[in-house]
């Protein structure tokens, strides 16, 4: 009975002081009640909860009142993790909130590997995780063991990330994106097979204008759909039936 009273008093004490200070009396931090019994992982899509728990390496007998910094640091070192925070939930649960790096494209290295907007290669197996992402044509070879793609490829990824934020519907139709030259991008659709030519930083409304022009051209001659929709010129969309026009 005395132990139950002690636990109740401890819980009441924490409810009143935890928001003010993370420090607790030594006798309270060592109570069996506050031993870590459960670790809950939130926000992880590509990392398995068991993997996060293994990265944390919580020692047997640890309490929730121990410094969370080492646990967070160990998880943060993983290539998929952009941010992590460990919270305590009374009496014996740790809640791990993980922010993962988001893949925006696939890059040939030569095998296809997911990559985020900063150009960091992500350890995600495309064969086991469905990734509906465009393939980015790398402008240079990725060195063995490198975790970052070349600078020109990172410029492409900036555009892919911008498109993802501005017009997801358009990007979902893109099968491949690459440089035509140093100032022109080619966003290639596979169905229908058409190349969109654009400058870096092309406004989102221009893609809608391009789609309208494409739809109009197809309606005019369904048997000969356009091969190129050129968005590089201000205030006009140029539609070509073949790349040579």
C-alpha beads as a LAMMPS data file, in Angstrom:
LAMMPS data file: protein, C-alpha beads

245 atoms
244 bonds

1 atom types
1 bond types

-500.0 500.0 xlo xhi
-500.0 500.0 ylo yhi
-500.0 500.0 zlo zhi

Masses

1 110.0

Atoms # bond

1 1 1 0.000 0.000 0.000
2 1 1 2.827 2.343 0.861
3 1 1 4.324 1.775 -2.609
4 1 1 0.986 2.616 -4.294
5 1 1 0.730 5.853 -2.337
6 1 1 4.268 6.712 -3.332
7 1 1 3.447 6.204 -7.004
8 1 1 0.324 8.365 -6.751
9 1 1 2.257 11.133 -5.013
10 1 1 5.004 10.901 -7.610
11 1 1 2.536 11.188 -10.471
12 1 1 0.839 14.199 -8.885
13 1 1 4.223 15.771 -8.290
14 1 1 5.192 15.298 -11.930
15 1 1 1.926 16.678 -13.230
16 1 1 2.669 19.918 -11.402
17 1 1 6.382 20.271 -12.121
18 1 1 7.171 18.538 -15.398
19 1 1 6.119 21.523 -17.518
20 1 1 8.426 23.746 -15.433
21 1 1 11.518 21.557 -15.294
22 1 1 12.653 18.274 -16.790
23 1 1 14.654 17.515 -13.635
24 1 1 13.181 15.094 -11.142
25 1 1 14.460 13.890 -7.770
26 1 1 16.859 10.955 -7.925
27 1 1 14.617 8.634 -5.935
28 1 1 11.763 9.385 -8.332
29 1 1 13.806 8.808 -11.494
30 1 1 14.916 5.416 -10.229
31 1 1 11.455 4.109 -9.391
32 1 1 10.549 0.852 -11.112
33 1 1 7.298 2.467 -12.272
34 1 1 9.201 4.700 -14.700
35 1 1 11.299 2.009 -16.346
36 1 1 10.992 2.074 -20.155
37 1 1 8.468 -0.603 -21.059
38 1 1 7.275 0.591 -24.441
39 1 1 8.700 2.595 -27.347
40 1 1 6.166 3.987 -29.814
41 1 1 7.375 5.275 -33.193
42 1 1 5.380 7.876 -35.105
43 1 1 5.907 9.485 -38.498
44 1 1 8.063 6.700 -39.958
45 1 1 6.958 5.394 -43.327
46 1 1 10.106 3.814 -44.724
47 1 1 11.873 3.007 -41.461
48 1 1 10.407 0.088 -39.533
49 1 1 9.619 0.753 -35.848
50 1 1 11.957 -2.090 -34.882
51 1 1 14.768 -0.368 -36.783
52 1 1 14.172 2.890 -34.905
53 1 1 14.194 1.075 -31.577
54 1 1 17.441 -0.664 -32.514
55 1 1 19.012 2.676 -33.434
56 1 1 17.998 4.169 -30.078
57 1 1 19.710 1.320 -28.181
58 1 1 17.785 1.930 -24.955
59 1 1 19.662 0.021 -22.260
60 1 1 17.828 -2.518 -20.105
61 1 1 16.566 -0.896 -16.936
62 1 1 16.590 2.626 -18.397
63 1 1 13.917 5.031 -17.186
64 1 1 12.011 7.591 -19.186
65 1 1 13.755 10.354 -17.217
66 1 1 17.156 9.722 -18.713
67 1 1 18.635 12.265 -21.109
68 1 1 16.885 11.759 -24.471
69 1 1 19.710 13.458 -26.377
70 1 1 21.789 10.292 -27.019
71 1 1 18.691 8.397 -28.222
72 1 1 17.793 11.219 -30.611
73 1 1 21.380 11.552 -31.859
74 1 1 21.639 7.865 -32.711
75 1 1 18.389 7.914 -34.699
76 1 1 19.282 11.219 -36.408
77 1 1 22.454 9.693 -37.867
78 1 1 20.382 7.414 -40.121
79 1 1 20.386 8.565 -43.771
80 1 1 16.576 8.523 -43.923
81 1 1 16.028 10.743 -40.895
82 1 1 15.628 14.506 -41.258
83 1 1 14.577 15.101 -37.656
84 1 1 13.649 13.224 -34.490
85 1 1 12.220 14.024 -31.092
86 1 1 11.728 11.723 -28.112
87 1 1 8.859 12.503 -25.731
88 1 1 7.964 10.863 -22.436
89 1 1 4.575 9.450 -21.605
90 1 1 3.919 8.418 -18.014
91 1 1 4.577 6.059 -16.563
92 1 1 6.936 4.058 -18.817
93 1 1 6.542 4.932 -22.512
94 1 1 8.839 6.756 -24.918
95 1 1 7.190 8.299 -27.987
96 1 1 9.630 8.775 -30.873
97 1 1 8.490 11.307 -33.466
98 1 1 10.455 10.824 -36.693
99 1 1 10.573 13.151 -39.696
100 1 1 11.871 11.231 -42.706
101 1 1 13.555 12.574 -45.798
102 1 1 11.014 12.521 -48.628
103 1 1 12.032 10.954 -51.948
104 1 1 11.212 13.142 -54.962
105 1 1 12.793 11.178 -57.808
106 1 1 14.797 8.125 -58.848
107 1 1 18.380 8.484 -60.035
108 1 1 20.359 5.871 -61.994
109 1 1 23.620 5.115 -60.151
110 1 1 23.461 2.902 -62.377
111 1 1 20.694 1.103 -60.458
112 1 1 17.666 3.258 -59.680
113 1 1 17.918 4.822 -56.232
114 1 1 15.494 7.216 -54.517
115 1 1 16.804 10.701 -53.824
116 1 1 15.431 13.661 -51.885
117 1 1 15.251 17.326 -52.915
118 1 1 18.747 18.050 -51.542
119 1 1 20.318 15.345 -53.706
120 1 1 20.869 12.867 -50.883
121 1 1 20.549 9.218 -51.918
122 1 1 18.080 7.414 -49.684
123 1 1 18.388 3.772 -48.558
124 1 1 14.930 2.752 -49.778
125 1 1 14.498 -0.372 -51.882
126 1 1 12.247 0.601 -54.853
127 1 1 11.470 -3.074 -55.449
128 1 1 9.878 -3.473 -52.023
129 1 1 8.329 0.007 -51.693
130 1 1 6.085 1.391 -54.424
131 1 1 7.509 4.752 -55.464
132 1 1 5.610 6.539 -58.229
133 1 1 8.418 8.988 -58.990
134 1 1 10.019 10.379 -62.156
135 1 1 13.466 9.211 -63.212
136 1 1 16.056 12.000 -63.166
137 1 1 18.757 11.714 -65.805
138 1 1 21.992 12.216 -63.853
139 1 1 24.411 14.601 -65.549
140 1 1 27.434 12.783 -64.165
141 1 1 28.408 9.487 -62.612
142 1 1 27.720 9.028 -58.933
143 1 1 30.923 8.011 -57.186
144 1 1 30.924 4.645 -55.459
145 1 1 29.837 5.072 -51.867
146 1 1 28.740 8.695 -52.374
147 1 1 25.553 9.766 -50.669
148 1 1 25.047 12.918 -52.777
149 1 1 24.400 13.243 -56.531
150 1 1 26.357 15.716 -58.757
151 1 1 25.565 19.440 -58.667
152 1 1 23.744 19.567 -62.045
153 1 1 21.523 16.710 -60.949
154 1 1 20.755 18.573 -57.722
155 1 1 19.581 21.519 -59.845
156 1 1 17.170 19.140 -61.556
157 1 1 15.938 17.922 -58.205
158 1 1 15.231 21.514 -57.148
159 1 1 12.873 21.741 -60.123
160 1 1 11.261 18.386 -59.327
161 1 1 10.653 19.473 -55.726
162 1 1 9.185 22.773 -56.922
163 1 1 6.866 20.942 -59.330
164 1 1 5.822 18.575 -56.569
165 1 1 4.730 21.525 -54.451
166 1 1 3.092 23.466 -57.279
167 1 1 1.495 20.940 -59.634
168 1 1 1.498 17.350 -58.416
169 1 1 -0.887 16.247 -61.181
170 1 1 1.556 17.310 -63.897
171 1 1 4.534 15.677 -62.184
172 1 1 2.680 12.392 -61.748
173 1 1 2.523 12.097 -65.547
174 1 1 6.277 12.690 -65.944
175 1 1 8.298 9.515 -66.462
176 1 1 11.690 11.183 -66.858
177 1 1 13.205 14.635 -66.495
178 1 1 16.614 15.821 -67.633
179 1 1 18.640 18.601 -69.247
180 1 1 18.316 19.289 -72.975
181 1 1 21.076 21.869 -72.599
182 1 1 22.342 24.053 -69.780
183 1 1 19.185 26.185 -69.722
184 1 1 16.389 23.900 -70.966
185 1 1 14.677 21.059 -69.139
186 1 1 12.863 18.154 -70.778
187 1 1 9.947 16.659 -68.819
188 1 1 8.995 13.488 -70.679
189 1 1 5.569 11.923 -70.539
190 1 1 5.148 8.289 -71.513
191 1 1 1.371 8.276 -72.069
192 1 1 0.849 10.104 -74.335
193 1 1 4.527 10.225 -75.421
194 1 1 5.319 13.924 -75.425
195 1 1 8.221 16.101 -74.295
196 1 1 7.598 19.336 -72.398
197 1 1 10.422 21.844 -72.846
198 1 1 10.764 24.428 -70.103
199 1 1 13.116 26.813 -68.395
200 1 1 14.094 26.377 -64.750
201 1 1 11.613 28.276 -62.578
202 1 1 8.752 28.053 -65.106
203 1 1 5.573 29.267 -63.321
204 1 1 2.999 26.648 -62.473
205 1 1 0.290 28.324 -64.580
206 1 1 2.410 27.663 -67.682
207 1 1 2.011 23.916 -67.203
208 1 1 -1.762 24.341 -67.235
209 1 1 -1.489 26.368 -70.442
210 1 1 0.662 23.614 -71.921
211 1 1 -1.883 20.955 -70.989
212 1 1 -4.676 22.961 -72.611
213 1 1 -2.602 23.326 -75.781
214 1 1 -1.859 19.599 -75.776
215 1 1 -5.519 18.704 -75.336
216 1 1 -6.518 21.059 -78.157
217 1 1 -3.899 19.597 -80.522
218 1 1 -4.995 16.036 -79.776
219 1 1 -8.647 16.932 -80.376
220 1 1 -7.708 18.436 -83.753
221 1 1 -5.842 15.343 -84.954
222 1 1 -6.086 12.312 -82.644
223 1 1 -4.109 10.152 -85.067
224 1 1 -1.051 12.425 -84.876
225 1 1 -0.599 13.654 -81.310
226 1 1 2.101 16.264 -80.638
227 1 1 5.630 15.146 -79.816
228 1 1 6.731 18.404 -78.166
229 1 1 5.029 21.099 -76.098
230 1 1 7.427 24.027 -75.792
231 1 1 6.889 26.338 -72.808
232 1 1 10.127 28.308 -73.099
233 1 1 8.622 31.377 -74.771
234 1 1 6.812 34.087 -72.853
235 1 1 3.033 34.225 -73.304
236 1 1 2.858 31.460 -75.900
237 1 1 2.900 27.687 -76.159
238 1 1 4.518 26.076 -79.197
239 1 1 3.209 22.635 -80.156
240 1 1 5.219 20.481 -82.557
241 1 1 4.147 17.249 -84.194
242 1 1 7.732 15.965 -84.305
243 1 1 10.941 16.881 -82.455
244 1 1 12.526 17.974 -85.762
245 1 1 10.018 20.720 -86.496

Bonds

1 1 1 2
2 1 2 3
3 1 3 4
4 1 4 5
5 1 5 6
6 1 6 7
7 1 7 8
8 1 8 9
9 1 9 10
10 1 10 11
11 1 11 12
12 1 12 13
13 1 13 14
14 1 14 15
15 1 15 16
16 1 16 17
17 1 17 18
18 1 18 19
19 1 19 20
20 1 20 21
21 1 21 22
22 1 22 23
23 1 23 24
24 1 24 25
25 1 25 26
26 1 26 27
27 1 27 28
28 1 28 29
29 1 29 30
30 1 30 31
31 1 31 32
32 1 32 33
33 1 33 34
34 1 34 35
35 1 35 36
36 1 36 37
37 1 37 38
38 1 38 39
39 1 39 40
40 1 40 41
41 1 41 42
42 1 42 43
43 1 43 44
44 1 44 45
45 1 45 46
46 1 46 47
47 1 47 48
48 1 48 49
49 1 49 50
50 1 50 51
51 1 51 52
52 1 52 53
53 1 53 54
54 1 54 55
55 1 55 56
56 1 56 57
57 1 57 58
58 1 58 59
59 1 59 60
60 1 60 61
61 1 61 62
62 1 62 63
63 1 63 64
64 1 64 65
65 1 65 66
66 1 66 67
67 1 67 68
68 1 68 69
69 1 69 70
70 1 70 71
71 1 71 72
72 1 72 73
73 1 73 74
74 1 74 75
75 1 75 76
76 1 76 77
77 1 77 78
78 1 78 79
79 1 79 80
80 1 80 81
81 1 81 82
82 1 82 83
83 1 83 84
84 1 84 85
85 1 85 86
86 1 86 87
87 1 87 88
88 1 88 89
89 1 89 90
90 1 90 91
91 1 91 92
92 1 92 93
93 1 93 94
94 1 94 95
95 1 95 96
96 1 96 97
97 1 97 98
98 1 98 99
99 1 99 100
100 1 100 101
101 1 101 102
102 1 102 103
103 1 103 104
104 1 104 105
105 1 105 106
106 1 106 107
107 1 107 108
108 1 108 109
109 1 109 110
110 1 110 111
111 1 111 112
112 1 112 113
113 1 113 114
114 1 114 115
115 1 115 116
116 1 116 117
117 1 117 118
118 1 118 119
119 1 119 120
120 1 120 121
121 1 121 122
122 1 122 123
123 1 123 124
124 1 124 125
125 1 125 126
126 1 126 127
127 1 127 128
128 1 128 129
129 1 129 130
130 1 130 131
131 1 131 132
132 1 132 133
133 1 133 134
134 1 134 135
135 1 135 136
136 1 136 137
137 1 137 138
138 1 138 139
139 1 139 140
140 1 140 141
141 1 141 142
142 1 142 143
143 1 143 144
144 1 144 145
145 1 145 146
146 1 146 147
147 1 147 148
148 1 148 149
149 1 149 150
150 1 150 151
151 1 151 152
152 1 152 153
153 1 153 154
154 1 154 155
155 1 155 156
156 1 156 157
157 1 157 158
158 1 158 159
159 1 159 160
160 1 160 161
161 1 161 162
162 1 162 163
163 1 163 164
164 1 164 165
165 1 165 166
166 1 166 167
167 1 167 168
168 1 168 169
169 1 169 170
170 1 170 171
171 1 171 172
172 1 172 173
173 1 173 174
174 1 174 175
175 1 175 176
176 1 176 177
177 1 177 178
178 1 178 179
179 1 179 180
180 1 180 181
181 1 181 182
182 1 182 183
183 1 183 184
184 1 184 185
185 1 185 186
186 1 186 187
187 1 187 188
188 1 188 189
189 1 189 190
190 1 190 191
191 1 191 192
192 1 192 193
193 1 193 194
194 1 194 195
195 1 195 196
196 1 196 197
197 1 197 198
198 1 198 199
199 1 199 200
200 1 200 201
201 1 201 202
202 1 202 203
203 1 203 204
204 1 204 205
205 1 205 206
206 1 206 207
207 1 207 208
208 1 208 209
209 1 209 210
210 1 210 211
211 1 211 212
212 1 212 213
213 1 213 214
214 1 214 215
215 1 215 216
216 1 216 217
217 1 217 218
218 1 218 219
219 1 219 220
220 1 220 221
221 1 221 222
222 1 222 223
223 1 223 224
224 1 224 225
225 1 225 226
226 1 226 227
227 1 227 228
228 1 228 229
229 1 229 230
230 1 230 231
231 1 231 232
232 1 232 233
233 1 233 234
234 1 234 235
235 1 235 236
236 1 236 237
237 1 237 238
238 1 238 239
239 1 239 240
240 1 240 241
241 1 241 242
242 1 242 243
243 1 243 244
244 1 244 245
